[in-house]
Amino acid sequence: MQVIKKFLDLTELTLSVVCVLSFVAMFVLGIATVVFRFIIESSLAFPAELIRYLFIWMISLGSAVALRRNVHAAIGVVVSHLPAVPRRAALVGSTLLGIVFFALILVAGIKLTMRVQPQISPALEISMAWVYGAVPVGMAFLILFSLELVARQLKAPDAELLADGQ
């Protein structure tokens, strides 16, 4: 079990680094766009498109990191007032429902990614599958981290079982 936790920790760290690097690249490209357009008076064709695509990937991967860190918005008022057994059932049930939802989006995302593969983006001239692929990849990580969360929810002692999902 310790090996799995280390693997998931490394995965989370890698996703976090990718998100930070994406944000930095978006910031630099945004500044470069402004500089080229208003100071050099020559606009670049690709930055707006690349910023948009990096943002899509950052959101998809960042949502998985947020789930693992348990920082997604949640309303736990009702759950926190439940006795231990129903509280555990509510938390595990909601996480399992999330897994079902992520799996449905994963399947639909794979189908859509395959469908748009022949399409080429206008400025970067890459397959749109690279952009749409963010959805199934993000969902796969959400499923992975949700499975870990279910395992924690099932094992946690009643006193440590919080309404925020841990």
Secondary structure, DSSP 8 states (H G I E B T S, - for coil): -HHHHHHHHHHHHHHHHHHHHHHHHHHHHHHHHHIIIIIS----SSHHHHHHHHHHHHHHHHHHHHHHTT-S----HHHHTS-HHHHHHHHHHHHHHHHHHHHHHHHHHHHHHHHTTT-B-TTT--BTHHHHTHHHHHHHHHHHHHHHHHHHHHHS-GGG--TT--
